[in-house]
Amino acid sequence: MNRSDFREGLRGGVIVALSSAPFGALFGAVAVDNGLSFLETLLMSATVYAGASQLVGIELFGQRVEPWLVVLSVFAVNFRHILYSAAMAKYIGHYSLPQKALAFFMLIDPAFAEGVRRGESGQGVSFSWYIGFGVVVYVSWSVATMLGAFFGRMIGDPASIGIDILLPVYFLGMVLAFRRRPGFAPIVLASALGSVAAYHVVGSPWHVSLGAAAGIIVATLLPLPAPVAEAASPEGGEA
């Protein structure tokens, strides 16, 4: 364990932990409001550990739908993690099998965004950094869930005070972090239009995966970015 990398991961994770804590508290409040006990709410956060799909699952629990539909709906929301893991594979290939299993469990949106940024910048994604980043966010999420579950009944309807806006704002921030990448505008536009169309035709939560699929199709059709040319040739002339 590299202590320097671990501390750096902790510092980066603290920022994410603080920003996601209200979202965790929101889940705790919504879960209790939909009939889960305090321990059931904490267990769901500790094992599922995926904010958006946890909220989808809770809403479906409240509607008493068939269990298979709950599982499929959660899978639809979490489908993006298949793409996350594929993109991260080249940066964590040196991890052992147990380390990879733990890393993929902790592969939430901020961990993916920061991991890819570090990998592309050449800093590397050491396991020490990754576990430091992941642990602080995981613990904060669990604590926020407990607080939300305990004090949730004092909040009442989260939508009445605007807390429900946290989820779209959270994901908007994650998307904008990639705004400088080639093809960002057409891919995001295709995803947005595809998601809106799917929401009205198929319904929630399938619009999440279908919107992502529309963006992926556009991304595959776009030309690859031109490689960055060297500033000068080995002989010292223009490249």
Backbone as CSV, one residue per row, in Angstrom:
resi,resn,N_x,N_y,N_z,CA_x,CA_y,CA_z,C_x,C_y,C_z
1,MET,0.837,-1.190,0.000,0.000,0.000,0.000,0.875,1.244,0.000
2,ASN,0.750,2.069,-1.029,1.495,3.312,-1.126,0.741,4.396,-0.353
3,ARG,1.315,4.845,0.751,0.619,5.790,1.621,0.364,7.126,0.935
4,SER,1.297,7.570,0.119,1.124,8.849,-0.574,-0.068,8.787,-1.525
5,ASP,-0.148,7.711,-2.304,-1.279,7.546,-3.221,-2.587,7.400,-2.446
6,PHE,-2.525,6.679,-1.333,-3.731,6.472,-0.535,-4.257,7.801,0.001
7,ARG,-3.357,8.640,0.520,-3.775,9.946,1.034,-4.310,10.830,-0.087
8,GLU,-3.705,10.742,-1.259,-4.203,11.523,-2.396,-5.609,11.080,-2.784
9,GLY,-5.840,9.754,-2.755,-7.174,9.237,-3.026,-8.185,9.706,-1.999
10,LEU,-7.783,9.718,-0.741,-8.676,10.201,0.314,-9.056,11.658,0.084
11,ARG,-8.064,12.483,-0.262,-8.350,13.902,-0.478,-9.333,14.095,-1.632
12,GLY,-9.129,13.360,-2.724,-10.060,13.479,-3.843,-11.433,12.931,-3.504
13,GLY,-11.479,11.858,-2.720,-12.748,11.262,-2.352,-13.570,12.108,-1.405
14,VAL,-12.898,12.893,-0.558,-13.623,13.736,0.402,-14.524,14.726,-0.319
15,ILE,-14.039,15.296,-1.407,-14.844,16.262,-2.170,-16.104,15.599,-2.701
16,VAL,-15.939,14.395,-3.257,-17.091,13.657,-3.775,-18.017,13.250,-2.646
17,ALA,-17.433,12.835,-1.527,-18.240,12.398,-0.380,-19.143,13.519,0.122
18,LEU,-18.592,14.709,0.213,-19.377,15.847,0.705,-20.488,16.218,-0.273
19,SER,-20.187,16.157,-1.561,-21.194,16.548,-2.553,-22.283,15.497,-2.718
20,SER,-21.961,14.238,-2.457,-22.956,13.178,-2.626,-23.720,12.860,-1.344
21,ALA,-23.290,13.398,-0.217,-23.954,13.117,1.057,-25.448,13.490,1.049
22,PRO,-25.835,14.659,0.517,-27.275,14.959,0.469,-28.068,13.957,-0.357
23,PHE,-27.446,13.436,-1.395,-28.090,12.434,-2.232,-28.306,11.137,-1.443
24,GLY,-27.301,10.758,-0.632,-27.433,9.582,0.222,-28.513,9.761,1.263
25,ALA,-28.578,10.963,1.841,-29.627,11.243,2.825,-31.006,11.205,2.179
26,LEU,-31.083,11.688,0.934,-32.350,11.635,0.200,-32.796,10.191,0.019
27,PHE,-31.860,9.310,-0.357,-32.227,7.910,-0.518,-32.739,7.324,0.795
28,GLY,-32.040,7.613,1.891,-32.476,7.094,3.178,-33.881,7.537,3.535
29,ALA,-34.183,8.807,3.273,-35.512,9.333,3.581,-36.581,8.689,2.702
30,VAL,-36.281,8.556,1.398,-37.246,7.966,0.468,-37.473,6.492,0.792
31,ALA,-36.397,5.779,1.164,-36.516,4.352,1.470,-37.432,4.116,2.661
32,VAL,-37.236,4.881,3.723,-38.088,4.736,4.901,-39.519,5.123,4.573
33,ASP,-39.686,6.150,3.768,-41.025,6.593,3.392,-41.757,5.536,2.563
34,ASN,-40.992,4.675,1.865,-41.600,3.620,1.054,-41.707,2.291,1.795
35,GLY,-41.483,2.309,3.095,-41.759,1.126,3.899,-40.577,0.295,4.335
36,LEU,-39.344,0.645,3.935,-38.186,-0.109,4.391,-37.844,0.273,5.829
37,SER,-37.329,-0.681,6.562,-36.883,-0.396,7.916,-35.509,0.288,7.863
38,PHE,-35.069,0.754,9.018,-33.764,1.408,9.097,-32.655,0.447,8.643
39,LEU,-32.677,-0.788,9.148,-31.638,-1.757,8.808,-31.718,-2.178,7.346
40,GLU,-32.920,-2.326,6.812,-33.077,-2.682,5.398,-32.525,-1.582,4.496
41,THR,-32.759,-0.348,4.879,-32.255,0.786,4.103,-30.735,0.811,4.094
42,LEU,-30.148,0.621,5.272,-28.684,0.613,5.365,-28.099,-0.562,4.590
43,LEU,-28.726,-1.719,4.678,-28.231,-2.903,3.969,-28.278,-2.695,2.458
44,MET,-29.323,-2.053,1.966,-29.421,-1.820,0.519,-28.305,-0.896,0.050
45,SER,-28.022,0.146,0.819,-26.941,1.059,0.439,-25.587,0.360,0.494
46,ALA,-25.407,-0.514,1.482,-24.118,-1.173,1.669,-23.856,-2.242,0.624
47,THR,-24.892,-2.849,0.072,-24.707,-3.953,-0.866,-24.929,-3.545,-2.319
48,VAL,-25.970,-2.774,-2.583,-26.216,-2.332,-3.956,-25.260,-1.202,-4.324
49,TYR,-25.156,-0.202,-3.468,-24.210,0.903,-3.615,-24.253,1.515,-5.009
50,ALA,-25.424,1.979,-5.389,-25.609,2.634,-6.695,-26.816,3.549,-6.564
51,GLY,-26.547,4.819,-6.301,-27.602,5.750,-5.919,-28.809,5.789,-6.826
52,ALA,-28.600,5.958,-8.125,-29.733,6.096,-9.042,-30.586,4.839,-9.061
53,SER,-29.943,3.671,-9.172,-30.713,2.432,-9.229,-31.350,2.101,-7.887
54,GLN,-30.742,2.554,-6.802,-31.371,2.353,-5.491,-32.694,3.117,-5.418
55,LEU,-32.700,4.338,-5.931,-33.933,5.123,-5.927,-34.985,4.509,-6.839
56,VAL,-34.548,3.995,-7.998,-35.486,3.324,-8.897,-36.090,2.104,-8.215
57,GLY,-35.234,1.300,-7.577,-35.720,0.109,-6.889,-36.699,0.437,-5.782
58,ILE,-36.389,1.483,-5.025,-37.271,1.878,-3.924,-38.634,2.303,-4.434
59,GLU,-38.644,3.072,-5.497,-39.921,3.521,-6.057,-40.750,2.332,-6.539
60,LEU,-40.085,1.327,-7.127,-40.804,0.144,-7.592,-41.271,-0.714,-6.421
61,PHE,-40.482,-0.770,-5.355,-40.927,-1.481,-4.158,-42.239,-0.892,-3.660
62,GLY,-42.293,0.447,-3.677,-43.492,1.121,-3.186,-44.717,0.844,-4.033
63,GLN,-44.493,0.507,-5.314,-45.617,0.212,-6.206,-45.973,-1.272,-6.208
64,ARG,-45.216,-2.066,-5.452,-45.457,-3.504,-5.310,-45.506,-4.221,-6.660
65,VAL,-44.516,-3.965,-7.488,-44.436,-4.642,-8.788,-43.710,-5.975,-8.618
66,GLU,-43.699,-6.785,-9.666,-43.061,-8.096,-9.621,-41.543,-7.957,-9.406
67,PRO,-40.942,-8.870,-8.629,-39.494,-8.776,-8.355,-38.640,-8.764,-9.614
68,TRP,-39.017,-9.550,-10.638,-38.201,-9.603,-11.848,-38.161,-8.250,-12.555
69,LEU,-39.258,-7.490,-12.445,-39.288,-6.175,-13.065,-38.380,-5.206,-12.316
70,VAL,-38.312,-5.363,-10.994,-37.405,-4.531,-10.200,-35.955,-4.793,-10.619
71,VAL,-35.612,-6.083,-10.750,-34.246,-6.453,-11.131,-33.896,-5.911,-12.517
72,LEU,-34.796,-6.075,-13.471,-34.532,-5.594,-14.821,-34.424,-4.071,-14.868
73,SER,-35.251,-3.398,-14.086,-35.214,-1.937,-14.073,-33.902,-1.428,-13.492
74,VAL,-33.454,-2.061,-12.418,-32.176,-1.682,-11.823,-31.041,-1.961,-12.797
75,PHE,-31.129,-3.079,-13.509,-30.103,-3.400,-14.513,-30.080,-2.350,-15.618
76,ALA,-31.250,-1.888,-16.031,-31.318,-0.885,-17.090,-30.618,0.401,-16.676
77,VAL,-30.822,0.811,-15.423,-30.188,2.039,-14.936,-28.684,1.841,-14.788
78,ASN,-28.278,0.641,-14.373,-26.864,0.379,-14.111,-26.105,-0.134,-15.334
79,PHE,-26.746,-0.197,-16.479,-26.099,-0.723,-17.678,-24.826,0.049,-18.010
80,ARG,-24.808,1.323,-17.679,-23.644,2.147,-17.995,-22.378,1.626,-17.327
81,HIS,-22.522,0.878,-16.226,-21.345,0.376,-15.524,-20.606,-0.686,-16.331
82,ILE,-21.283,-1.333,-17.263,-20.601,-2.254,-18.169,-19.600,-1.474,-19.020
83,LEU,-20.038,-0.308,-19.496,-19.154,0.545,-20.281,-18.045,1.123,-19.412
84,TYR,-18.383,1.497,-18.188,-17.380,2.015,-17.258,-16.252,0.998,-17.061
85,SER,-16.643,-0.245,-16.765,-15.643,-1.268,-16.469,-14.767,-1.548,-17.682
86,ALA,-15.363,-1.524,-18.882,-14.580,-1.743,-20.096,-13.562,-0.624,-20.295
87,ALA,-13.983,0.618,-20.032,-13.074,1.756,-20.202,-11.965,1.758,-19.157
88,MET,-12.258,1.258,-17.954,-11.275,1.260,-16.873,-10.323,0.079,-16.937
89,ALA,-10.680,-0.965,-17.693,-9.905,-2.208,-17.678,-8.428,-1.984,-17.995
90,LYS,-8.136,-1.111,-18.949,-6.737,-0.922,-19.352,-5.907,-0.200,-18.297
91,TYR,-6.589,0.470,-17.359,-5.868,1.193,-16.315,-5.683,0.374,-15.046
92,ILE,-6.452,-0.674,-14.881,-6.359,-1.479,-13.656,-6.006,-2.933,-13.975
93,GLY,-5.443,-3.175,-15.146,-5.080,-4.528,-15.534,-4.045,-5.156,-14.620
94,HIS,-3.273,-4.334,-13.919,-2.229,-4.854,-13.031,-2.771,-5.249,-11.666
95,TYR,-4.048,-4.997,-11.385,-4.635,-5.390,-10.106,-4.747,-6.912,-10.031
96,SER,-4.696,-7.450,-8.822,-4.989,-8.869,-8.624,-6.492,-9.084,-8.766
97,LEU,-6.925,-10.341,-8.852,-8.340,-10.632,-9.018,-9.184,-10.090,-7.861
98,PRO,-8.782,-10.296,-6.591,-9.565,-9.704,-5.491,-9.593,-8.179,-5.562
99,GLN,-8.477,-7.569,-5.965,-8.443,-6.111,-6.080,-9.392,-5.630,-7.169
100,LYS,-9.435,-6.347,-8.291,-10.353,-5.975,-9.368,-11.809,-6.099,-8.907
101,ALA,-12.113,-7.160,-8.167,-13.484,-7.346,-7.680,-13.895,-6.182,-6.784
102,LEU,-13.003,-5.772,-5.885,-13.301,-4.643,-5.003,-13.387,-3.345,-5.794
103,ALA,-12.493,-3.188,-6.775,-12.486,-1.968,-7.583,-13.783,-1.828,-8.362
104,PHE,-14.275,-2.917,-8.952,-15.499,-2.840,-9.739,-16.715,-2.636,-8.840
105,PHE,-16.670,-3.142,-7.615,-17.764,-2.869,-6.683,-17.836,-1.376,-6.374
106,MET,-16.693,-0.730,-6.273,-16.627,0.688,-5.936,-16.623,1.588,-7.173
107,LEU,-16.903,1.020,-8.343,-16.842,1.799,-9.586,-18.118,2.619,-9.767
108,ILE,-18.224,3.674,-8.985,-19.339,4.605,-9.135,-18.944,5.679,-10.135
109,ASP,-19.870,6.554,-10.459,-19.623,7.561,-11.498,-18.385,8.426,-11.226
110,PRO,-18.223,8.997,-10.019,-17.029,9.835,-9.797,-15.733,9.037,-9.880
111,ALA,-15.739,7.780,-9.405,-14.527,6.962,-9.478,-14.150,6.696,-10.928
112,PHE,-15.148,6.480,-11.774,-14.872,6.282,-13.198,-14.291,7.549,-13.807
113,ALA,-14.949,8.684,-13.576,-14.506,9.939,-14.182,-13.085,10.293,-13.745
114,GLU,-12.814,10.173,-12.451,-11.490,10.533,-11.950,-10.447,9.499,-12.361
115,GLY,-10.846,8.217,-12.382,-9.910,7.178,-12.796,-9.483,7.335,-14.244
116,VAL,-10.441,7.607,-15.131,-10.116,7.818,-16.543,-9.241,9.064,-16.705
117,ARG,-9.558,10.115,-15.965,-8.747,11.338,-16.051,-7.304,11.065,-15.657
118,ARG,-7.118,10.332,-14.563,-5.757,10.010,-14.116,-5.061,9.101,-15.125
119,GLY,-5.793,8.125,-15.648,-5.192,7.208,-16.603,-4.755,7.910,-17.869
120,GLU,-5.586,8.799,-18.387,-5.270,9.501,-19.627,-4.158,10.531,-19.436
121,SER,-4.022,11.048,-18.223,-2.986,12.050,-17.959,-1.630,11.419,-17.665
122,GLY,-1.606,10.071,-17.541,-0.339,9.389,-17.279,-0.013,9.224,-15.815
123,GLN,-0.898,9.685,-14.910,-0.646,9.531,-13.479,-0.768,8.084,-13.020
124,GLY,-1.570,7.319,-13.722,-1.775,5.930,-13.329,-2.880,5.801,-12.290
125,VAL,-3.477,4.629,-12.245,-4.558,4.353,-11.293,-4.084,3.240,-10.371
126,SER,-3.281,3.601,-9.398,-2.775,2.605,-8.456,-3.901,2.130,-7.546
127,PHE,-3.765,0.924,-7.027,-4.795,0.390,-6.136,-4.857,1.208,-4.848
128,SER,-3.725,1.706,-4.392,-3.700,2.524,-3.176,-4.549,3.776,-3.346
129,TRP,-4.385,4.450,-4.501,-5.196,5.636,-4.751,-6.666,5.266,-4.864
130,TYR,-6.947,4.205,-5.608,-8.330,3.822,-5.873,-9.060,3.469,-4.579
131,ILE,-8.410,2.705,-3.702,-9.075,2.282,-2.469,-9.259,3.475,-1.530
132,GLY,-8.302,4.400,-1.531,-8.461,5.604,-0.710,-9.634,6.435,-1.183
133,PHE,-9.756,6.621,-2.487,-10.867,7.376,-3.068,-12.189,6.668,-2.786
134,GLY,-12.203,5.339,-3.000,-13.451,4.599,-2.881,-13.960,4.460,-1.462
135,VAL,-13.065,4.229,-0.524,-13.485,3.971,0.855,-14.151,5.193,1.471
136,VAL,-13.564,6.373,1.274,-14.125,7.561,1.903,-15.511,7.878,1.348
137,VAL,-15.714,7.635,0.053,-17.032,7.880,-0.540,-18.037,6.838,-0.055
138,TYR,-17.606,5.585,0.037,-18.486,4.499,0.475,-18.952,4.711,1.913
139,VAL,-18.021,5.051,2.787,-18.369,5.280,4.196,-19.296,6.480,4.326
140,SER,-18.985,7.560,3.603,-19.829,8.751,3.657,-21.242,8.452,3.160
141,TRP,-21.339,7.680,2.074,-22.643,7.322,1.524,-23.465,6.527,2.548
142,SER,-22.819,5.588,3.225,-23.514,4.768,4.211,-23.971,5.604,5.402
143,VAL,-23.106,6.500,5.865,-23.471,7.359,6.993,-24.606,8.304,6.610
144,ALA,-24.533,8.884,5.408,-25.601,9.780,4.945,-26.918,9.034,4.821
145,THR,-26.858,7.776,4.363,-28.073,6.968,4.280,-28.689,6.763,5.650
146,MET,-27.843,6.480,6.633,-28.347,6.287,8.000,-29.021,7.549,8.529
147,LEU,-28.390,8.694,8.300,-28.964,9.953,8.762,-30.289,10.240,8.066
148,GLY,-30.327,9.992,6.750,-31.561,10.209,6.021,-32.670,9.290,6.481
149,ALA,-32.321,8.023,6.760,-33.321,7.066,7.218,-33.823,7.421,8.614
150,PHE,-32.939,7.934,9.452,-33.310,8.248,10.842,-34.127,9.527,10.930
151,PHE,-33.708,10.536,10.161,-34.390,11.830,10.250,-35.332,12.089,9.074
152,GLY,-35.470,11.104,8.204,-36.238,11.309,6.977,-37.670,11.733,7.197
153,ARG,-38.307,11.190,8.207,-39.719,11.518,8.443,-39.912,12.988,8.820
154,MET,-38.829,13.624,9.267,-38.919,15.050,9.585,-38.929,15.890,8.307
155,ILE,-38.379,15.321,7.209,-38.306,16.065,5.945,-39.648,16.082,5.244
156,GLY,-40.383,14.951,5.334,-41.646,14.833,4.608,-41.381,14.494,3.152
157,ASP,-42.082,15.124,2.245,-41.903,14.877,0.818,-40.654,15.609,0.329
158,PRO,-39.586,14.879,-0.092,-38.354,15.549,-0.535,-38.587,16.507,-1.696
159,ALA,-39.552,16.189,-2.568,-39.805,17.045,-3.726,-40.338,18.412,-3.314
160,SER,-40.978,18.476,-2.163,-41.580,19.740,-1.724,-40.537,20.803,-1.398
161,ILE,-39.310,20.376,-1.091,-38.249,21.343,-0.788,-37.124,21.271,-1.825
162,GLY,-37.402,20.590,-2.933,-36.474,20.597,-4.050,-35.298,19.654,-3.953
163,ILE,-35.272,18.738,-2.973,-34.137,17.833,-2.848,-34.074,16.859,-4.008
164,ASP,-35.211,16.592,-4.644,-35.232,15.629,-5.743,-34.431,16.104,-6.954
165,ILE,-34.022,17.383,-6.963,-33.242,17.905,-8.081,-31.782,17.452,-8.011
166,LEU,-31.381,16.872,-6.871,-29.992,16.480,-6.676,-29.527,15.451,-7.700
167,LEU,-30.392,14.507,-8.034,-29.988,13.444,-8.953,-29.653,13.984,-10.349
168,PRO,-30.544,14.741,-11.005,-30.168,15.251,-12.337,-28.986,16.201,-12.303
169,VAL,-28.863,17.013,-11.257,-27.717,17.922,-11.163,-26.419,17.131,-11.017
170,TYR,-26.478,16.076,-10.220,-25.316,15.208,-10.005,-24.814,14.635,-11.326
171,PHE,-25.716,14.061,-12.123,-25.307,13.454,-13.379,-24.910,14.505,-14.410
172,LEU,-25.533,15.663,-14.373,-25.151,16.725,-15.290,-23.707,17.137,-15.058
173,GLY,-23.316,17.238,-13.801,-21.935,17.575,-13.490,-20.960,16.532,-13.990
174,MET,-21.331,15.243,-13.882,-20.465,14.177,-14.364,-20.298,14.246,-15.879
175,VAL,-21.401,14.521,-16.586,-21.347,14.590,-18.043,-20.477,15.765,-18.490
176,LEU,-20.648,16.922,-17.861,-19.904,18.115,-18.273,-18.404,17.977,-18.023
177,ALA,-18.013,17.061,-17.156,-16.584,16.854,-16.912,-15.877,16.345,-18.159
178,PHE,-16.636,15.789,-19.121,-16.048,15.259,-20.356,-16.307,16.178,-21.552
179,ARG,-16.658,17.434,-21.304,-17.087,18.322,-22.380,-15.977,18.659,-23.360
180,ARG,-14.716,18.493,-22.986,-13.614,18.832,-23.884,-13.203,17.657,-24.775
181,ARG,-13.841,16.527,-24.619,-13.469,15.357,-25.422,-14.066,15.464,-26.824
182,PRO,-13.381,14.913,-27.828,-13.899,14.974,-29.205,-15.263,14.294,-29.326
183,GLY,-16.161,14.940,-30.068,-17.482,14.358,-30.296,-18.455,14.527,-29.157
184,PHE,-18.093,15.311,-28.150,-18.949,15.449,-26.958,-20.352,15.937,-27.326
185,ALA,-20.442,17.021,-28.101,-21.739,17.642,-28.396,-22.691,16.704,-29.153
186,PRO,-22.283,16.108,-30.277,-23.228,15.228,-30.988,-23.603,13.984,-30.190
187,ILE,-22.678,13.443,-29.414,-22.983,12.246,-28.621,-23.996,12.561,-27.527
188,VAL,-23.768,13.673,-26.826,-24.697,14.058,-25.766,-26.064,14.402,-26.343
189,LEU,-26.072,15.096,-27.483,-27.344,15.448,-28.114,-28.120,14.186,-28.514
190,ALA,-27.421,13.217,-29.102,-28.078,11.968,-29.494,-28.611,11.222,-28.283
191,SER,-27.833,11.184,-27.206,-28.277,10.512,-25.982,-29.508,11.197,-25.393
192,ALA,-29.477,12.521,-25.381,-30.600,13.268,-24.818,-31.875,13.053,-25.624
193,LEU,-31.768,13.183,-26.941,-32.944,12.995,-27.793,-33.448,11.556,-27.729
194,GLY,-32.518,10.599,-27.731,-32.908,9.198,-27.640,-33.578,8.879,-26.328
195,SER,-33.076,9.470,-25.242,-33.656,9.226,-23.928,-35.055,9.817,-23.814
196,VAL,-35.230,11.038,-24.317,-36.546,11.681,-24.268,-37.560,10.895,-25.093
197,ALA,-37.141,10.485,-26.297,-38.041,9.719,-27.159,-38.414,8.383,-26.515
198,ALA,-37.425,7.709,-25.930,-37.683,6.420,-25.294,-38.579,6.570,-24.065
199,TYR,-38.409,7.687,-23.348,-39.238,7.913,-22.165,-40.716,7.997,-22.543
200,HIS,-41.003,8.639,-23.659,-42.398,8.805,-24.077,-42.949,7.561,-24.784
201,VAL,-42.066,6.768,-25.391,-42.526,5.594,-26.136,-42.504,4.333,-25.273
202,VAL,-41.382,4.114,-24.588,-41.203,2.884,-23.807,-41.485,3.112,-22.328
203,GLY,-41.014,4.247,-21.817,-41.225,4.546,-20.409,-39.966,4.394,-19.582
204,SER,-40.060,4.774,-18.317,-38.952,4.697,-17.360,-38.894,3.293,-16.766
205,PRO,-37.683,2.778,-16.430,-36.359,3.405,-16.534,-35.609,3.040,-17.800
206,TRP,-36.298,2.446,-18.780,-35.623,1.968,-19.981,-35.059,3.103,-20.814
207,HIS,-35.581,4.309,-20.637,-35.067,5.432,-21.415,-33.596,5.719,-21.100
208,VAL,-33.139,5.310,-19.917,-31.737,5.537,-19.550,-30.811,4.730,-20.459
209,SER,-31.080,3.430,-20.560,-30.234,2.566,-21.393,-30.399,2.863,-22.878
210,LEU,-31.623,3.155,-23.312,-31.849,3.431,-24.724,-31.206,4.753,-25.140
211,GLY,-31.248,5.737,-24.257,-30.550,6.989,-24.541,-29.052,6.782,-24.635
212,ALA,-28.503,5.943,-23.740,-27.073,5.625,-23.806,-26.736,4.906,-25.107
213,ALA,-27.616,3.995,-25.527,-27.383,3.262,-26.774,-27.351,4.216,-27.970
214,ALA,-28.232,5.221,-27.972,-28.226,6.204,-29.059,-26.905,6.957,-29.102
215,GLY,-26.395,7.324,-27.938,-25.105,8.007,-27.887,-23.962,7.129,-28.361
216,ILE,-24.013,5.843,-27.996,-22.966,4.903,-28.420,-22.961,4.741,-29.936
217,ILE,-24.151,4.656,-30.528,-24.239,4.507,-31.987,-23.615,5.705,-32.686
218,VAL,-23.939,6.909,-32.213,-23.359,8.113,-32.808,-21.844,8.122,-32.621
219,ALA,-21.374,7.705,-31.441,-19.938,7.692,-31.173,-19.192,6.759,-32.124
220,THR,-19.808,5.616,-32.458,-19.154,4.674,-33.374,-19.126,5.191,-34.812
221,LEU,-20.056,6.078,-35.146,-20.121,6.618,-36.501,-19.203,7.818,-36.706
222,LEU,-18.828,8.468,-35.613,-17.953,9.635,-35.736,-16.537,9.210,-36.101
223,PRO,-15.826,10.031,-36.893,-14.431,9.700,-37.226,-13.550,9.786,-35.980
224,LEU,-12.522,8.958,-35.953,-11.592,8.987,-34.834,-10.813,10.298,-34.845
225,PRO,-10.509,10.842,-33.661,-9.724,12.091,-33.629,-8.336,11.860,-34.197
226,ALA,-7.819,12.860,-34.886,-6.488,12.753,-35.478,-5.439,12.667,-34.379
227,PRO,-4.424,11.805,-34.539,-3.371,11.706,-33.519,-2.601,13.014,-33.411
228,VAL,-2.153,13.310,-32.204,-1.395,14.540,-31.973,-0.004,14.387,-32.572
229,ALA,0.363,15.294,-33.466,1.671,15.224,-34.127,2.757,15.726,-33.188
230,GLU,3.951,15.184,-33.367,5.084,15.656,-32.582,5.443,17.079,-32.997
231,ALA,5.887,17.863,-32.050,6.226,19.257,-32.335,7.413,19.356,-33.291
232,ALA,8.321,18.394,-33.193,9.500,18.450,-34.072,9.966,17.029,-34.356
233,SER,10.598,16.858,-35.494,11.124,15.552,-35.882,12.402,15.287,-35.095
234,PRO,12.910,14.008,-35.082,14.133,13.716,-34.354,15.327,14.535,-34.840
235,GLU,15.288,14.954,-36.115,16.416,15.746,-36.641,16.308,17.230,-36.276
236,GLY,15.184,17.604,-35.640,15.050,18.983,-35.220,14.207,19.810,-36.137
237,GLY,13.756,19.249,-37.302,12.920,20.009,-38.222,11.474,19.961,-37.826
238,GLU,10.616,20.553,-38.656,9.189,20.533,-38.413,8.659,19.119,-38.573
239,ALA,7.681,18.716,-37.719,7.087,17.376,-37.802,6.097,17.349,-38.948
